[in-house]
């Protein structure tokens, strides 16, 4: 759909701005197949227009989830209009100031934004999965999904990017620690989680934290969201900063764990989340040829080594990751 056609579609649905000069600007937004545009009517009035692929259920459910989040008090962009026939969404423009943009500011500044984000996550985590059963969410986190995430990393990061031989990947895949990890995580009670709760999916607007890109919402563990944020490859937090934020969340929420138990599950989730992220960087960077995502692999590997060294029975994995080359030669051409 051309930009001119998108402007026409917008004018039809917002007749109050029919006489205004409408400007539309394509926005770069992560590794998804959705197309984002900022539509500006004046210096004070703008909105975000999303063109999505109706063939993907996660795109179709975006509006329902946004309305649900706003309904339970979680900050999310307001939906102004949805045209499912044209696969178009017009929603609130929250600007471009996300947590990532604050990465170089003093901790005294960043800390309050991170705590605001954790407050929003906690609101979501208090929701039982049954309240969203009509949204046709992604499958919940169970043992099979955890194993899939692990294999996603082994194939698309270690195999495709680092060129680890197939026999070595098989040896890793068969290590009992991975299956035990999946079984442990699958044994805990699930709540609703964001699933991609990282710095570029948290907008700071009017000093408040707003969640975006939440179409991956599903039942899972709150520690998975915490690991996504505190072990984020896009922004490196100091060990003390991570500890403060983990304790901030723990002290303000009822969850039935002691803090040592809660932290142990958080570290387990850290392995899972970082393996998922590494697999995604391989897929997006190599298979989809968006090579800018490959630069996040080394920071993620470094953090995974740190977490695996602390987690139960994963020192072998930390040692293996330490042996990986700094400058691998992927088999898929990057340009």
C-alpha positions in Angstrom: 0.0 0.0 0.0 1.5 3.3 -1.1 2.1 6.2 1.3 -0.5 8.3 -0.6 -3.1 5.5 0.0 -2.2 5.3 3.7 -2.8 9.0 4.0 -6.1 8.7 2.2 -7.1 5.9 4.6 -6.1 8.0 7.6 -8.1 11.1 6.4 -11.2 8.9 5.9 -11.0 7.7 9.5 -10.0 11.1 11.1 -12.2 13.6 9.3 -11.4 16.3 11.9 -8.0 16.6 10.3 -9.3 16.5 6.8 -8.0 20.0 6.0 -4.7 19.6 7.7 -1.4 18.9 5.9 -0.7 15.3 6.6 2.9 14.0 6.8 3.8 10.4 6.9 7.2 9.0 7.9 8.1 5.3 7.8 9.7 4.1 11.1 12.3 1.4 11.5 11.1 -1.0 14.1 13.1 -4.1 15.1 13.0 -7.4 13.3 9.3 -7.8 12.8 7.4 -7.9 9.5 5.1 -5.1 10.6 5.5 -1.7 9.0 5.2 1.4 11.3 4.5 5.0 10.2 4.2 8.2 12.1 1.3 10.3 10.7 1.6 13.9 11.7 -1.2 16.4 11.3 0.5 19.3 13.1 3.3 19.9 15.6 1.0 18.9 18.4 -1.0 16.0 16.8 0.3 12.7 15.5 -0.4 9.0 15.6 1.2 5.7 14.7 -0.1 3.7 11.8 0.7 0.0 11.6 0.4 -2.1 8.5 0.5 -5.8 9.5 0.4 -9.2 7.9 -3.1 -10.6 8.5 -1.8 -14.1 7.9 0.0 -14.0 11.2 -2.3 -14.6 14.3 0.1 -12.6 16.5 -0.5 -9.5 14.4 -4.3 -9.9 14.5 -4.4 -10.3 18.3 -2.4 -7.0 18.9 -5.5 -4.8 19.2 -7.3 -7.2 21.7 -4.2 -7.3 23.8 -3.7 -3.6 23.8 -7.2 -3.0 24.9 -6.9 -5.7 27.6 -3.7 -4.1 29.0 -5.3 -0.7 29.2 -8.3 -2.3 30.8 -6.3 -3.8 33.7 -4.3 -0.6 34.2 -1.1 -1.5 32.4 0.3 1.4 30.3 0.0 0.6 26.6 -0.7 2.7 23.5 -4.4 3.5 23.0 -6.0 2.0 19.9 -7.8 4.7 17.9 -9.1 2.6 15.1 -8.6 -0.9 13.6 -9.4 -1.9 10.1 -9.0 -5.7 10.0 -9.9 -5.8 6.3 -7.1 -3.5 5.4 -4.8 -4.9 8.2 -4.3 -1.3 9.5 -4.1 0.0 13.1 -4.1 3.6 14.1 -2.9 4.1 17.7 -1.5 6.5 20.2 1.9 8.1 19.4 4.1 7.7 22.5 7.2 9.0 20.8 10.5 7.3 20.4 12.1 7.6 23.9 12.5 4.1 25.1 14.7 2.7 27.8 17.4 2.0 25.3 17.7 5.8 24.7 18.6 6.3 28.4 21.4 3.7 28.4 24.2 6.2 28.9 22.6 8.3 31.6 23.5 8.1 35.3 22.0 5.2 37.2 20.1 7.7 39.4 18.1 8.6 36.3 17.8 5.2 34.7 16.8 3.5 37.9 13.5 5.2 38.2 12.6 4.4 34.6 13.5 0.7 35.1 11.5 0.6 38.4 8.5 2.1 36.5 8.8 -0.6 33.9 8.9 -3.3 36.6 5.8 -1.8 38.2 4.0 -2.3 34.8 5.3 -5.8 34.5 4.0 -6.6 38.0 0.5 -5.4 37.1 0.5 -7.8 34.1 2.0 -10.7 36.2 -0.9 -10.4 38.7 -3.3 -11.5 35.9 -4.3 -15.1 35.7 -3.9 -16.6 32.2 -7.6 -17.5 32.1 -8.6 -13.8 31.7 -7.0 -13.7 28.3 -8.1 -17.1 27.0 -10.3 -15.6 24.3 -7.4 -13.8 22.7 -5.9 -17.0 21.1 -2.5 -16.3 22.6 0.7 -18.1 21.7 1.1 -21.5 23.4 2.1 -21.2 27.0 5.6 -21.9 28.2 5.8 -25.6 28.8 8.6 -28.1 28.7 8.4 -28.4 24.9 8.6 -24.7 24.3 11.6 -24.4 26.6 13.4 -27.2 24.7 12.4 -25.5 21.4 14.1 -22.2 22.6 17.2 -24.1 23.5 17.4 -25.8 20.1 16.6 -22.5 18.4 19.9 -21.1 19.8 21.9 -24.3 19.1 20.8 -24.3 15.4 20.6 -20.7 14.5 23.3 -19.1 16.6 25.9 -21.8 17.5 25.4 -23.8 14.3 24.6 -21.1 11.7 26.6 -18.2 13.1 29.5 -19.8 15.0 29.7 -22.9 12.7 29.8 -25.4 15.5 29.9 -28.9 14.0 26.7 -30.9 14.0 28.2 -33.6 16.2 29.1 -31.0 18.8 25.6 -29.6 18.7 24.1 -33.0 19.2 26.4 -33.6 22.2 25.2 -30.3 23.7 21.6 -31.0 22.9 21.7 -34.3 24.7 23.2 -32.9 27.9 20.8 -33.7 30.7 21.1 -30.1 32.1 19.0 -28.7 29.3 16.2 -31.2 29.7 16.3 -30.8 33.5 16.1 -27.0 33.1 13.0 -27.3 30.8 11.3 -29.6 33.3 12.1 -27.3 36.3 10.8 -24.2 34.6 7.6 -26.0 33.4 6.8 -27.1 36.9 6.0 -23.6 38.3 2.7 -21.8 38.2 2.3 -19.6 35.1 1.0 -16.0 34.9 0.6 -13.7 31.9 4.0 -12.3 30.7 5.0 -9.9 28.0 7.6 -12.4 26.5 9.8 -9.7 24.9 10.2 -7.4 27.8 13.4 -5.6 26.8 14.6 -2.0 26.6 13.4 -1.3 23.1 9.9 -2.4 23.9 9.4 -0.1 26.9 8.6 3.5 25.9 9.2 6.4 28.4 6.4 8.9 27.9 5.5 11.7 30.4 7.9 10.1 32.9 5.9 6.8 32.8 6.8 3.4 31.3 4.6 2.1 28.5 4.7 -1.4 27.0 4.8 -2.0 23.3 5.3 -5.0 21.0 3.2 -7.2 23.3 1.7 -9.5 20.7 3.8 -12.4 22.1 1.9 -12.2 25.4 1.4 -15.7 26.9 1.4 -17.7 30.1 4.8 -18.1 31.5 7.0 -17.2 34.5 7.5 -13.6 35.7 11.2 -14.3 36.0 11.4 -14.7 32.3 10.3 -11.1 31.8 12.7 -10.0 34.5 15.6 -11.8 32.8 14.6 -10.2 29.4 15.0 -6.8 30.9 17.8 -7.1 33.4 20.0 -9.3 31.1 19.1 -7.4 28.0 21.8 -7.7 25.3 20.9 -4.2 24.0 21.7 -2.5 27.3 24.4 -3.7 29.7 23.4 -3.2 33.4 26.0 -3.5 36.1 25.7 -6.5 38.4 24.7 -4.2 41.3 22.1 -2.5 39.2 20.6 -5.9 38.2 20.6 -6.9 41.9 18.8 -3.7 43.0 16.1 -4.1 40.4 15.5 -7.8 41.0 15.1 -7.1 44.7 12.8 -4.1 43.9 10.4 -6.4 42.1 10.6 -9.2 44.7 9.9 -6.9 47.6 6.8 -5.4 46.1 5.0 -8.5 44.9 3.4 -11.6 46.3 4.8 -14.7 44.6 5.2 -17.5 47.1 9.0 -17.8 46.8 11.8 -17.0 49.2 14.3 -14.7 47.6 17.0 -17.4 47.0 14.3 -19.5 45.3 13.1 -16.6 43.3 16.7 -15.7 42.2 17.5 -19.3 41.2 14.4 -19.4 38.9 15.5 -16.0 37.5 18.9 -17.3 36.6 17.3 -20.4 35.0 15.1 -18.0 33.0 18.1 -16.0 32.1 19.6 -19.0 30.3 16.4 -19.6 28.5 15.8 -16.0 27.5 19.4 -15.4 26.3 19.3 -18.6 24.3 16.1 -17.5 22.7 17.6 -14.1 21.9 20.7 -15.6 20.4 18.6 -17.8 18.2 16.6 -14.8 17.1 19.7 -12.8 16.2 20.9 -15.7 14.1 17.6 -16.0 12.2 17.1 -12.2 11.7 20.7 -11.4 11.1 21.5 -14.3 8.7 18.3 -15.9 7.3 16.5 -12.5 7.0 19.8 -10.7 6.1 19.4 -7.9 8.7 23.0 -8.1 9.6 22.8 -5.2 12.2 21.3 -7.7 14.6 24.5 -9.8 14.6 26.3 -7.1 16.6 24.2 -8.1 19.6 25.4 -11.7 19.6 28.7 -11.1 21.5 27.1 -9.1 24.3 24.5 -11.8 24.7 27.1 -14.5 24.7 29.1 -12.6 27.4 26.1 -12.3 29.6 25.0 -15.9 29.0 28.5 -17.1 30.2 28.1 -15.0 33.4 24.6 -16.4 34.1 25.5 -20.0 33.1 28.4 -19.8 35.6 26.0 -19.0 38.4 23.1 -21.3 37.4 22.6 -24.9 38.5 24.7 -27.5 36.6 25.6 -25.1 33.7 29.3 -24.5 34.2 30.0 -26.9 31.3 27.9 -24.5 29.0 29.8 -21.5 30.3 33.1 -23.2 29.4 31.9 -24.1 26.0 30.7 -20.6 25.2 34.0 -19.2 26.4 35.7 -21.3 23.7 33.7 -19.8 20.8 35.6 -17.6 18.3 35.3 -13.8 18.6 35.1 -13.4 14.8 33.2 -16.3 13.3 32.6 -16.8 9.6 28.9 -17.6 9.1 28.0 -19.8 6.1 25.2 -17.4 4.8 26.4 -14.4 2.9 25.7 -11.2 4.9 25.3 -8.8 2.0 
